[in-house]
Amino acid sequence: MDFHTHTTASDGALTPRELLQRASEAGIDLFAITDHDTMAGYLEASQFQLDYPTVKLVPGVEVSCRWSATTIHVVGLGVDCQHPAMCEGLAELDTARTARGIKIAERLASRGFPGALEGAQIEAGGGQLGRPHFASWMVAQGHVPDHNTAFDKYLGQGKPGDVKAFWPELARAVAWIVDAGGIAVLAHPLKYKYTRMKLRRLVQDFAEAGGTAVEALSGRQTPDQTAQLLRLAEDFELDVSAGSDFHRDGPYSPRLGVELLRLEARSGVWRHFESAQENPEEAR
């Protein structure tokens, strides 16, 4: 299975159909496309569901929000993409992404990189605009040698292009998902590099807001890290989820699909979808 993936609808390299085909070839049975702040990837992929009958496609999205002055991501699984709460939330996030992109471009221009907004929009190709598109533009223009340098110097956490102010608060983002009938999952908790105490505060606030699961497996992760997250989920009586956070192929990128052997005894979000009908519209 894999409950955390991205397509060209946000910052992934594969189109929704290409990603669905890749999931089928990899033997993945339960699969969610969770593009950043849009369900366009899922909606496009659902048009080809009958071409890949061995893959059960779950409606998904990864919502950007704020907690303690940090950008936090919450994955929504099984959401009704036509629900007013989700439609209004995604519309707000689309506006926020546009405003954020303008601010990032202004900051880059002040450091000698004019034209960033237009260049990043071309890189996005009509998908949700994000920092990876600014990084791609900077590489294409020869401003930096690679994506890592772009983030290390200009776009990563604490750098000029790290703009957070436009995201909604954590509780609002969780409410959109829950109101739309979905399961709210705290994405890649260790990625925020919090102390153990601060991470516990985040998980507590997330649970109090209506979140019900923690991503216990995400991308490349050590067994000790997984064990830490499993204990955290148990302490707050939360379910667990798992996803590769796949964006593109690369020597250091996670492969599509996750191994659940270490989580079999846990209460997993996948149980909500294993018995769902084959029709993806009925998996919500």
C-alpha positions as CSV (number, residue, x, y, z in Angstrom):
1,M,0.0,0.0,0.0
2,D,0.9,3.7,-0.1
3,F,-1.1,6.5,1.4
4,H,1.2,9.4,0.6
5,T,2.2,10.2,-3.0
6,H,2.4,13.2,-5.4
7,T,1.9,13.9,-9.1
8,T,2.3,16.8,-11.5
9,A,-0.8,18.3,-10.0
10,S,1.5,19.6,-7.3
11,D,5.3,18.9,-7.1
12,G,5.6,15.4,-8.4
13,A,7.3,14.3,-11.6
14,L,4.7,11.8,-12.9
15,T,1.2,12.5,-14.2
16,P,-1.7,11.0,-12.2
17,R,-2.1,8.3,-14.8
18,E,1.6,7.5,-14.9
19,L,1.7,7.3,-11.1
20,L,-1.4,5.0,-11.0
21,Q,0.2,2.8,-13.6
22,R,3.4,2.7,-11.6
23,A,1.4,1.6,-8.5
24,S,-0.2,-1.2,-10.5
25,E,3.1,-2.4,-11.8
26,A,4.5,-2.3,-8.2
27,G,1.7,-4.5,-7.0
28,I,0.2,-1.9,-4.7
29,D,-3.4,-2.7,-3.7
30,L,-4.4,0.3,-1.6
31,F,-3.2,3.6,-3.0
32,A,-3.8,7.3,-2.3
33,I,-2.7,10.3,-4.3
34,T,-2.1,13.2,-1.9
35,D,-1.0,16.2,-3.8
36,H,-0.3,19.4,-1.9
37,D,-3.5,21.5,-1.3
38,T,-5.4,20.0,-4.3
39,M,-7.4,17.0,-5.2
40,A,-6.8,17.4,-8.9
41,G,-4.3,14.6,-9.0
42,Y,-6.8,12.1,-7.5
43,L,-9.7,13.3,-9.7
44,E,-7.6,12.9,-12.8
45,A,-6.3,9.4,-11.8
46,S,-9.9,8.3,-10.9
47,Q,-10.8,8.6,-14.6
48,F,-8.4,5.7,-15.3
49,Q,-9.3,3.5,-12.3
50,L,-10.9,0.9,-14.5
51,D,-7.6,0.5,-16.5
52,Y,-5.9,-0.6,-13.3
53,P,-8.4,-2.9,-11.4
54,T,-5.9,-4.3,-8.9
55,V,-5.3,-0.9,-7.4
56,K,-8.0,0.5,-5.0
57,L,-7.6,4.3,-5.3
58,V,-8.4,6.3,-2.1
59,P,-9.3,10.0,-2.3
60,G,-6.5,12.0,-0.8
61,V,-4.9,15.4,-0.3
62,E,-2.0,16.8,1.7
63,V,-3.0,20.1,3.4
64,S,-0.6,22.8,4.4
65,C,-1.1,24.6,7.7
66,R,0.7,26.3,10.6
67,W,1.5,25.3,14.2
68,S,4.0,27.0,16.4
69,A,5.2,29.2,13.5
70,T,6.1,26.1,11.5
71,T,4.5,24.7,8.3
72,I,2.8,21.4,9.1
73,H,1.3,19.0,6.7
74,V,-1.8,16.9,7.3
75,V,-2.8,14.2,4.9
76,G,-6.6,13.7,4.4
77,L,-7.7,10.2,3.4
78,G,-11.1,9.2,2.1
79,V,-12.3,12.8,1.9
80,D,-15.4,13.8,-0.1
81,C,-13.8,16.2,-2.6
82,Q,-17.2,17.7,-3.4
83,H,-18.0,18.6,0.3
84,P,-18.4,22.4,0.9
85,A,-15.8,22.3,3.7
86,M,-13.2,20.8,1.5
87,C,-14.0,22.9,-1.5
88,E,-13.8,26.1,0.6
89,G,-10.6,25.0,2.3
90,L,-8.8,24.1,-1.0
91,A,-10.0,27.4,-2.5
92,E,-8.5,29.2,0.5
93,L,-5.2,27.3,0.1
94,D,-5.1,28.0,-3.6
95,T,-5.3,31.8,-2.8
96,A,-2.7,31.3,-0.1
97,R,-0.3,29.5,-2.5
98,T,-0.6,32.3,-5.0
99,A,0.1,35.0,-2.4
100,R,3.0,32.9,-1.0
101,G,4.5,32.5,-4.4
102,I,4.4,36.3,-5.0
103,K,6.2,36.8,-1.6
104,I,8.8,34.2,-2.4
105,A,9.5,35.8,-5.8
106,E,9.8,39.2,-4.1
107,R,12.4,37.9,-1.6
108,L,14.4,36.1,-4.4
109,A,14.3,39.3,-6.5
110,S,15.7,41.3,-3.6
111,R,18.6,38.9,-3.6
112,G,19.4,39.3,-7.3
113,F,17.0,36.7,-8.9
114,P,14.3,38.6,-10.8
115,G,11.6,36.8,-12.8
116,A,11.2,34.0,-10.3
117,L,7.4,34.0,-10.2
118,E,6.9,33.6,-13.9
119,G,9.7,31.0,-14.1
120,A,8.3,29.0,-11.3
121,Q,4.8,29.1,-12.8
122,I,6.2,27.7,-16.0
123,E,7.9,24.9,-14.1
124,A,4.6,24.1,-12.3
125,G,2.9,23.7,-15.6
126,G,-0.5,24.5,-14.3
127,G,-0.1,22.5,-11.1
128,Q,0.0,23.9,-7.5
129,L,2.9,26.3,-7.2
130,G,5.4,25.3,-4.6
131,R,9.0,25.9,-3.6
132,P,10.3,22.9,-5.6
133,H,9.2,24.8,-8.8
134,F,11.2,27.9,-7.7
135,A,14.1,25.5,-7.1
136,S,13.7,24.0,-10.6
137,W,13.7,27.5,-12.1
138,M,16.8,28.5,-10.2
139,V,18.6,25.4,-11.5
140,A,17.4,26.0,-15.1
141,Q,18.6,29.6,-14.9
142,G,22.0,28.5,-13.6
143,H,21.6,30.4,-10.3
144,V,22.3,27.2,-8.3
145,P,23.8,23.8,-9.4
146,D,21.0,21.7,-8.0
147,H,17.7,21.5,-6.0
148,N,19.5,20.8,-2.7
149,T,21.6,24.0,-3.0
150,A,18.5,26.0,-3.8
151,F,16.8,24.8,-0.6
152,D,20.0,25.0,1.5
153,K,20.6,28.6,0.5
154,Y,17.3,30.2,-0.4
155,L,14.2,28.1,0.0
156,G,14.6,25.7,3.0
157,Q,13.5,26.2,6.5
158,G,14.6,29.5,7.9
159,K,15.8,30.8,4.5
160,P,14.4,33.8,2.6
161,G,12.0,31.7,0.6
162,D,10.5,29.9,3.6
163,V,7.2,31.8,3.8
164,K,4.7,30.4,6.3
165,A,2.3,33.3,7.1
166,F,-0.3,32.4,4.5
167,W,-1.3,29.0,5.8
168,P,-4.3,28.3,8.0
169,E,-3.9,27.1,11.5
170,L,-3.6,23.4,12.2
171,A,-7.1,23.1,13.8
172,R,-8.8,24.6,10.7
173,A,-7.0,22.3,8.3
174,V,-8.0,19.3,10.3
175,A,-11.6,20.5,10.5
176,W,-11.8,20.7,6.7
177,I,-10.8,17.1,6.4
178,V,-13.0,15.7,9.2
179,D,-16.0,17.7,8.1
180,A,-15.6,16.3,4.6
181,G,-15.8,12.8,6.1
182,G,-12.0,12.1,5.9
183,I,-9.3,10.8,8.2
184,A,-6.8,13.4,9.2
185,V,-3.2,12.0,9.4
186,L,-0.2,13.9,10.8
187,A,2.3,13.7,7.9
188,H,6.0,12.8,8.4
189,P,6.1,14.0,12.1
190,L,9.9,13.7,12.3
191,K,10.5,15.9,9.4
192,Y,9.8,19.0,11.5
193,K,12.9,18.2,13.6
194,Y,11.2,19.0,16.9
195,T,12.4,18.0,20.3
196,R,10.5,15.0,21.7
197,M,8.6,17.3,24.1
198,K,7.6,19.7,21.3
199,L,6.6,16.8,19.1
200,R,4.3,15.5,21.8
201,R,2.7,18.9,22.1
202,L,2.1,18.9,18.3
203,V,0.5,15.5,18.4
204,Q,-1.6,16.4,21.4
205,D,-2.9,19.6,19.7
206,F,-3.5,17.6,16.5
207,A,-5.5,14.9,18.3
208,E,-7.6,17.5,20.2
209,A,-8.4,19.2,16.9
210,G,-9.9,15.9,15.6
211,G,-6.8,14.3,14.0
212,T,-7.0,10.5,14.4
213,A,-3.7,9.1,12.9
214,V,0.0,9.5,12.7
215,E,2.2,8.6,9.7
216,A,4.4,6.0,11.3
217,L,6.2,5.1,8.1
218,S,7.2,7.9,5.7
219,G,9.9,7.8,3.0
220,R,13.4,6.7,4.1
221,Q,13.2,6.0,7.9
222,T,15.2,3.9,10.4
223,P,13.6,1.2,12.6
224,D,14.3,3.3,15.6
225,Q,12.4,6.3,14.1
226,T,9.5,4.0,13.3
227,A,9.4,2.7,16.8
228,Q,9.4,6.2,18.2
229,L,6.4,7.1,16.1
230,L,4.6,4.0,17.0
231,R,5.0,4.7,20.7
232,L,3.8,8.3,20.1
233,A,0.6,7.0,18.3
234,E,0.0,4.5,21.2
235,D,0.4,7.2,23.8
236,F,-2.3,9.4,22.2
237,E,-4.5,6.4,21.1
238,L,-4.1,7.3,17.5
239,D,-4.2,5.0,14.4
240,V,-1.1,4.8,12.2
241,S,-0.7,5.4,8.5
242,A,2.1,4.8,6.0
243,G,3.3,6.4,2.8
244,S,6.4,6.8,0.7
245,D,6.0,10.5,0.1
246,F,7.0,9.7,-3.4
247,H,7.7,12.6,-5.7
248,R,10.1,11.3,-8.4
249,D,12.7,8.7,-9.1
250,G,16.2,9.5,-7.8
251,P,19.1,7.9,-6.0
252,Y,18.1,9.3,-2.6
253,S,14.3,9.3,-3.2
254,P,12.0,6.7,-1.6
255,R,10.5,4.1,-3.8
256,L,6.8,3.9,-4.4
257,G,5.0,1.6,-1.9
258,V,5.6,0.8,1.8
259,E,6.2,-2.4,3.8
260,L,3.6,-2.9,6.6
261,L,5.2,-5.9,8.4
262,R,6.3,-3.7,11.3
263,L,2.8,-2.2,11.6
264,E,0.7,-5.3,11.3
265,A,-0.3,-5.4,15.0
266,R,-1.2,-1.8,15.0
267,S,-4.6,-0.1,14.3
268,G,-4.0,1.1,10.8
269,V,-6.1,3.6,8.7
270,W,-6.0,1.1,5.9
271,R,-8.7,-1.0,7.6
272,H,-11.2,1.7,6.6
273,F,-10.6,1.1,3.0
274,E,-9.8,-2.7,2.7
275,S,-13.5,-3.6,2.6
276,A,-14.6,-0.6,0.5
277,Q,-16.2,-1.1,-2.9
278,E,-14.0,-1.1,-5.9
279,N,-15.6,2.1,-7.1
280,P,-13.3,4.9,-5.8
281,E,-16.2,7.2,-5.3
282,E,-17.6,4.7,-2.8
283,A,-14.3,4.5,-0.8
284,R,-15.1,7.8,0.9
